[in-house]
Every structure is written in C-alpha cells, then in structure tokens.
C-alpha cells in the first residue's frame, strides 16, 4: 500500500495513475485491513489526483468482490439499474415517478442508494411512501424484482465495506471515489443502467469504466441535482455506452421553464409535490421530463433500436477522448 500511495500522491507533476489491477488490489487491501492512516492517505491522494476510468473500474471490481453471491448472479435482461445517491431538495423526483410508471409496462427497475441524506429527500424515503419494498440482500432484491418489477436495495445491505467508505465523507470533509463506485456498482448485474452525475468530467470516465466492466449499455449524464433524472429544458452532456462503443448525445432544449433553483426549506413540501406528480398532476415541464425519462428507461431495458431517438443526436464519438481517460 505504501508503494501505491507513493505513486498516486506525489503532487501535480509527480503523481501517476494506477492500472485497473493495481486499483482493484489496493482497494481490496484497504477494505480488508484496519490501517486508517493508509486508507485516509489513499482516499485523499486519489481525490487530489483524480480517478481514471481504469481506476474506477478496478475499485468497482474490488467492491463487487465484497458482495456475497455477486459472481453467481445472472445478467438481468429487461432490467434497469438506477443508482440514486444524491437525493432531492428542489423539485420532485421525476426519475422515480418515471420508474414507477415504466414497471407497469414490463420493465423491471432496481433502485439502490443510501436511505438517509442530510438536508435532502432520499430515494428510499420517497419510494417507501409509494409502497416499494426494501430488500435486505441481493437474493431478496432479485426475488422482489421478479414479483414486483421494482425494488430498493440500500448500499448498507448491498456492500457494507463500501458503505463504510462512503460515509467517511464527514470525517474527511470531502467526497471520495466511493461515491462514483457506488453509482457504478450495479449490484444485480442489470443489463441497462441510467446513471446521473453532478460534475461533467465524470460522465466520460464513468462511461469508459462501464466499458471496462463489461456493462451492456448505459446512459451517464448530468442529472437534476446529481440524480439520474434528465432535464426537459437544457440538458448538459449525455454519454451513451453500448458494449465497447461510447458516444456523446445531444438533447435539444424542449423550450420549457428552467429547473427550479429554489430549495424547499421544508422537506414536507417536497413530499407533497411528489404526491402530486405521482397522482398525475404535472406541469408541462414535468410531463416533458417524465416522457424523456420513460424513453431512456425503455432504451436501457431493451435497446430495441440501438439508439434512443431520432431527436437525440449523436454529437461526437468518445474515441478521441479515450486516450485522455
């Protein structure tokens, strides 16, 4: 570990990236060990250097190796992995409303995240009120998907070592790569993934990490408040990953009012708004965003056409960027 820490933490001009194998071995050693000094140094060193796609893939592999029975799970077709780790505090969770609607059309959705997000409404808090059941293990999550077509799995139950790493943020004072790894985890090996991020550069590195991890297809994009929710007004970068192929998509502004900027001081107000949307009482912007999300769910689940829509244009290939990633 000292050798790997020395490699990544030599400053702006001296730091080097780890290979995918080195990243996997490093995180495995840290998760199994009790050396908090090395763990903290490694997390901060990676934060200062920035993670590559290969490193993210290696870290994700290490986390999956800590999940009982993960390797025995089959790839789940017609199922969408929906990682929700940011929470909401400005507007209803339209991605969750779209997921509730899409399961009635035969698409299964696994939502995973953390149940408590200070100052924000978590996915579990909203899904619990809607009657979605929470699984306590990978096996139970699979059973719920088969019966209910939708389930929630908390990171604490899916991968306890990664959950502990994720919650070191309060002690470190900043986020670590655990946030990205949790989003890439795909605990039930769903064939499709919709992944929202907050910082634009992560869209490219996480898409390439999905290539290295063998993910069948995914959309990784700047989501509303960092959640996997597409905008109806302006949509920043969207990266489409299909097997070994990665492309940047362009989604046109649909001409609706901007996404709300005001924070709901009382989370009860946000819950009331969520109930309104769940009941079908939606503004034009919300209806447009829901339609866009439902289209994305269908693509992630089935990939029937190989593309999403004629209106979602392929802007550029990521081949030129992959050398940087």
C-alpha positions in Angstrom: 0.0 0.0 0.0 2.8 2.4 0.8 4.1 1.9 -2.8 0.7 2.6 -4.3 0.2 5.7 -2.1 3.6 7.0 -3.1 2.6 6.6 -6.7 -0.6 8.5 -6.6 0.2 11.2 -4.0 3.4 12.9 -5.4 1.7 16.1 -6.3 0.5 17.8 -9.5 3.5 16.8 -11.6 4.7 13.6 -9.9 1.6 11.6 -9.4 0.9 8.5 -11.5 -2.2 6.6 -12.2 -2.8 3.0 -11.1 -3.7 0.3 -13.5 -7.1 -1.4 -13.2 -5.4 -4.4 -11.5 -3.5 -2.2 -9.1 -6.6 -0.2 -8.2 -8.6 -3.4 -7.5 -5.8 -4.8 -5.3 -5.3 -1.6 -3.4 -9.0 -1.2 -2.5 -9.3 -4.8 -1.6 -6.3 -4.5 0.8 -7.8 -1.3 2.3 -11.3 -2.8 2.7 -9.9 -5.9 4.4 -7.3 -4.1 6.6 -7.5 -1.8 9.6 -4.9 0.8 8.8 -7.0 4.0 8.8 -3.9 6.1 8.2 -3.2 4.4 4.8 -6.9 4.5 4.0 -7.1 8.2 4.6 -3.9 8.9 2.6 -5.1 6.8 -0.3 -8.5 8.5 -0.4 -7.1 12.0 -0.3 -4.3 11.1 -2.8 -6.9 9.9 -5.3 -9.1 12.9 -4.7 -6.2 15.3 -5.4 -5.0 13.3 -8.5 -8.4 12.4 -9.9 -9.6 8.9 -10.8 -9.1 7.4 -14.2 -11.6 5.1 -15.9 -9.3 2.2 -15.3 -9.0 3.0 -11.6 -12.8 3.4 -11.2 -13.3 0.0 -12.9 -10.7 -1.6 -10.5 -12.3 0.0 -7.5 -15.8 -1.2 -8.6 -14.4 -4.8 -9.1 -13.0 -4.7 -5.6 -16.3 -3.6 -4.1 -18.2 -6.3 -6.0 -15.8 -8.9 -4.6 -17.0 -7.9 -1.1 -20.7 -8.7 -2.1 -21.7 -12.3 -1.2 -23.1 -14.3 -4.2 -22.4 -11.4 -6.7 -20.5 -13.7 -9.1 -23.3 -16.3 -9.2 -25.9 -13.8 -10.3 -27.1 -14.0 -14.0 -27.2 -10.8 -16.1 -30.7 -9.5 -15.8 -32.2 -8.6 -19.2 -35.0 -6.1 -19.4 -33.9 -4.6 -16.1 -32.6 -1.2 -15.4 -30.1 -0.3 -12.7 -31.0 3.1 -11.2 -28.4 4.4 -8.6 -29.8 7.2 -6.5 -27.2 8.7 -4.1 -27.7 12.5 -4.3 -31.3 13.0 -3.1 -33.6 15.9 -3.9 -34.3 19.3 -2.3 -35.6 21.5 -5.1 -38.2 19.5 -7.1 -40.0 16.2 -7.2 -38.0 13.1 -8.2 -39.3 12.6 -11.7 -36.9 9.8 -12.4 -38.6 7.8 -9.6 -42.1 8.7 -10.9 -41.0 7.5 -14.4 -39.6 4.3 -12.9 -43.0 3.6 -11.2 -44.8 4.1 -14.5 -42.4 2.1 -16.5 -42.7 -1.0 -14.4 -46.3 -1.2 -15.4 -45.1 -1.6 -19.0 -43.0 -4.7 -18.1 -39.6 -3.0 -17.3 -38.0 -4.0 -14.1 -36.1 -1.4 -12.1 -33.6 -1.8 -9.2 -33.1 1.4 -7.2 -30.1 1.5 -4.9 -28.7 4.3 -2.7 -28.4 5.4 0.9 -31.6 5.8 3.0 -30.6 9.0 4.9 -29.2 12.0 3.1 -29.0 15.1 5.4 -31.0 18.0 4.1 -32.4 16.1 1.1 -35.2 13.7 0.4 -33.6 10.3 -0.4 -34.9 7.8 -3.0 -35.9 5.4 -0.2 -38.0 8.0 1.7 -40.0 8.6 -1.5 -40.3 5.0 -2.6 -41.3 3.8 0.9 -44.3 6.1 0.8 -45.2 4.8 -2.7 -45.2 1.2 -1.4 -42.0 0.0 -2.9 -40.3 -2.7 -0.8 -36.8 -2.7 0.5 -34.6 -5.7 0.1 -32.1 -6.8 2.8 -29.8 -8.8 0.4 -29.0 -9.3 -3.2 -31.1 -12.5 -3.3 -34.1 -10.8 -1.8 -33.8 -7.9 -4.2 -33.8 -10.4 -7.1 -36.9 -12.0 -5.7 -38.7 -8.7 -5.3 -37.9 -7.7 -8.9 -39.4 -11.0 -10.1 -42.6 -10.4 -8.1 -43.0 -6.6 -8.0 -40.9 -5.5 -11.0 -39.3 -2.9 -8.7 -37.2 -3.0 -5.5 -34.9 -0.8 -3.4 -31.6 -2.0 -2.1 -29.6 0.1 0.3 -25.8 0.3 -0.1 -25.5 -0.7 3.6 -27.1 -4.1 2.7 -25.6 -4.5 -0.7 -21.9 -3.8 0.1 -21.2 -2.9 3.8 -17.5 -2.2 3.3 -18.2 0.3 0.5 -21.0 1.8 2.7 -18.5 2.4 5.4 -16.1 4.0 2.9 -18.9 6.1 1.5 -19.7 7.5 4.9 -16.2 8.7 5.6 -17.1 11.9 3.9 -18.0 13.6 7.2 -14.5 12.8 8.7 -12.6 13.6 5.5 -14.5 16.8 4.8 -15.0 15.9 1.1 -16.2 13.2 -1.2 -14.1 10.3 -2.3 -14.2 7.9 -5.2 -16.6 5.8 -3.2 -19.4 8.0 -4.5 -18.6 7.1 -8.1 -18.1 3.4 -7.3 -21.5 3.2 -5.6 -23.1 4.5 -8.8 -21.2 2.0 -10.9 -21.8 -0.9 -8.6 -24.8 -2.4 -10.4 -25.4 -5.0 -7.7 -27.8 -7.2 -9.6 -25.9 -7.1 -12.9 -28.8 -5.3 -14.7 -28.3 -5.2 -18.5 -29.1 -1.4 -18.6 -28.1 1.5 -16.4 -29.2 5.1 -16.1 -26.6 7.0 -14.1 -26.8 10.6 -13.1 -23.7 12.6 -12.1 -23.2 16.2 -10.9 -19.7 17.0 -12.3 -19.4 16.8 -16.1 -16.0 15.2 -16.4 -17.2 12.1 -14.6 -19.6 11.3 -17.4 -16.7 10.4 -19.7 -14.6 8.5 -17.2 -17.6 6.5 -15.8 -18.8 5.6 -19.3 -15.4 4.2 -20.1 -15.3 2.4 -16.8 -18.5 0.7 -17.8 -16.8 -0.4 -21.0 -14.0 -2.0 -18.9 -16.5 -3.6 -16.6 -18.5 -5.2 -19.4 -21.7 -3.2 -18.9 -24.1 -4.0 -21.7 -25.4 -0.4 -22.1 -25.8 2.7 -20.0 -26.6 6.4 -20.2 -24.4 8.6 -18.0 -25.4 12.3 -17.8 -25.6 15.5 -15.8 -28.7 14.8 -13.8 -31.1 17.1 -11.9 -29.4 17.7 -8.5 -27.0 14.9 -9.3 -29.7 12.2 -9.6 -30.4 10.1 -12.7 -33.0 12.5 -14.0 -32.9 14.1 -17.4 -33.8 17.7 -17.8 -36.6 19.0 -20.1 -35.1 22.4 -20.7 -31.3 22.3 -21.1 -29.5 19.0 -20.9 -25.8 19.0 -20.4 -23.6 16.1 -21.5 -25.1 12.7 -22.0 -22.8 9.8 -22.8 -24.3 6.6 -24.3 -22.4 3.4 -23.8 -23.2 0.3 -25.7 -20.7 -2.5 -25.2 -17.4 -1.2 -26.4 -18.9 1.9 -28.0 -19.3 5.3 -26.3 -20.9 8.3 -27.9 -21.9 11.8 -26.7 -25.6 12.6 -27.3 -27.2 15.9 -27.9 -30.6 16.5 -26.4 -32.4 19.6 -27.7 -33.9 22.2 -25.3 -37.6 21.5 -25.3 -38.5 25.1 -24.5 -39.9 24.7 -21.0 -39.2 26.8 -17.9 -35.9 26.1 -16.2 -35.5 23.5 -13.5 -36.3 25.1 -10.1 -33.5 26.8 -8.3 -35.2 27.4 -5.0 -34.5 24.9 -2.3 -37.6 23.6 -0.4 -36.8 24.5 3.2 -39.4 22.0 4.5 -39.0 18.5 3.1 -42.7 18.0 3.7 -43.3 20.5 0.9 -41.2 18.3 -1.4 -43.2 15.2 -0.3 -46.5 17.0 -1.2 -45.1 17.9 -4.6 -44.0 14.3 -5.1 -47.5 13.0 -4.3 -48.9 15.5 -6.8 -46.7 14.2 -9.5 -47.4 10.5 -8.6 -51.1 11.3 -8.9 -50.5 12.6 -12.4 -50.9 16.3 -11.7 -47.8 17.5 -13.6 -46.7 20.8 -15.1 -45.8 20.9 -18.8 -42.0 20.8 -17.9 -42.6 17.8 -15.6 -44.6 16.0 -18.3 -41.8 16.5 -20.8 -39.1 15.3 -18.4 -41.2 12.3 -17.5 -41.6 11.4 -21.2 -37.9 11.8 -21.7 -37.1 9.6 -18.7 -39.5 6.9 -19.9 -37.9 6.8 -23.3 -34.5 6.4 -21.6 -35.8 3.6 -19.4 -37.1 1.7 -22.5 -33.8 2.1 -24.2 -31.8 0.9 -21.2 -34.1 -2.1 -20.7 -34.3 -3.3 -24.2 -32.1 -1.4 -26.6 -34.5 -2.3 -29.3 -33.3 0.1 -31.9 -29.6 0.6 -30.9 -30.3 4.3 -30.5 -32.6 6.3 -28.3 -34.5 8.6 -30.6 -34.0 10.5 -33.8 -34.2 13.7 -31.8 -31.3 12.6 -29.6 -28.4 13.2 -32.0 -25.0 11.6 -31.7 -22.9 14.6 -31.2 -19.4 13.0 -31.3 -17.6 9.8 -30.6 -15.5 9.4 -27.5 -12.7 7.7 -29.3 -10.6 10.8 -29.3 -11.2 11.3 -25.6 -10.3 7.8 -24.5 -6.6 8.4 -24.6 -7.1 11.1 -22.0 -9.4 8.8 -19.9 
